[in-house]
Amino acid sequence: MAVQAVAKYVRISPTKVRPVADLIRGKNVEEALHILRFTRKAAARPVSKVVNSAVANAKQRGDIDVDTLYISTICVDQGPVLKRFRPAPMGRAHPIRKRTSHIKVVLEEE
């Protein structure tokens, strides 16, 4: 039985989130949360929030044993880009692209 949780429009670049997602892919939920707690990356906090949300969804369902859950899939997709401009010399403007991410976690029982 699969349980999922999705965080959309997270204000961090997907290229920064993907290495953190690779750390916990295929791991047990307890082990994954332990790894995320001690990972020194800014992306570890939103990823751990999504994993905790998926665990809460599994508890809410009732027929799933939370202790046997593992992360079967975790994918980080690019969300919409906020486009901003910064003043540059000689009256020009340089674009700034503020990227967002969609993080999806799917948990399954072993």
C-alpha positions in Angstrom: 0.0 0.0 0.0 1.6 3.3 -1.1 1.2 6.6 0.7 2.4 9.8 -0.7 2.9 13.5 0.2 3.7 16.4 -2.1 5.2 19.8 -1.3 4.7 22.3 -4.1 6.3 25.7 -4.8 9.2 25.2 -2.4 11.5 28.2 -2.7 14.7 26.3 -3.3 16.3 25.3 -6.6 15.7 21.6 -7.6 19.4 21.2 -8.3 20.1 21.9 -4.6 17.3 19.5 -3.4 18.1 16.5 -5.7 21.4 15.5 -3.9 19.6 15.5 -0.6 16.8 13.4 -2.1 19.4 10.9 -3.4 20.7 10.4 0.2 17.5 8.9 1.5 16.1 7.2 -1.6 15.3 3.5 -0.7 16.0 3.9 3.0 13.8 3.1 6.0 11.8 6.1 7.2 13.5 6.3 10.6 16.9 6.1 9.0 16.0 8.7 6.4 14.8 11.2 9.0 18.0 10.6 11.0 20.1 11.2 7.9 18.2 14.4 7.2 18.5 15.7 10.7 22.3 15.7 10.5 22.7 16.8 6.8 24.1 20.2 6.6 22.1 21.4 3.6 19.3 23.9 3.4 17.2 21.4 1.4 17.2 18.9 4.2 14.5 20.8 6.1 11.8 20.8 3.4 12.5 17.2 2.4 12.2 16.1 6.1 8.9 18.0 6.3 7.5 16.1 3.3 8.7 12.8 4.7 7.0 13.6 8.0 3.8 14.5 6.2 3.8 11.2 4.3 4.3 9.3 7.6 1.4 11.3 9.1 -0.7 10.4 6.0 0.1 6.7 6.7 -0.9 7.0 10.3 -4.2 8.6 9.3 -5.0 5.7 7.0 -4.8 3.3 9.9 -4.2 0.0 8.1 -0.5 0.6 7.6 2.3 -0.3 10.0 4.4 2.9 10.3 7.5 1.0 11.5 7.9 -0.9 8.3 7.7 2.0 5.9 10.5 2.9 3.5 10.9 5.6 0.8 10.1 3.8 -2.4 10.3 6.9 -4.6 11.3 10.5 -4.1 11.3 12.9 -7.0 12.1 16.6 -7.2 10.6 18.4 -10.2 11.0 22.0 -11.2 8.2 24.4 -10.4 7.5 27.8 -11.9 10.4 30.3 -12.0 10.0 33.7 -10.4 11.5 36.2 -12.8 13.1 39.3 -11.3 15.4 42.0 -12.7 18.4 43.7 -11.1 19.8 47.1 -12.2 23.0 46.9 -14.1 25.5 49.6 -15.3 24.6 51.9 -18.1 20.8 51.7 -17.6 20.6 48.0 -18.3 18.9 45.2 -16.3 20.1 41.7 -15.6 17.6 38.9 -15.0 17.4 36.9 -11.8 15.6 33.5 -11.9 14.3 32.4 -8.6 13.6 28.7 -9.0 11.0 26.7 -7.1 10.7 22.9 -6.6 7.9 20.3 -6.3 9.0 17.5 -3.9 7.0 14.2 -4.0 7.6 11.3 -1.6 6.0 7.9 -1.9 6.2 5.5 1.0 5.6 1.7 0.9 5.5 -1.1 3.4 8.4 -3.6 3.3 
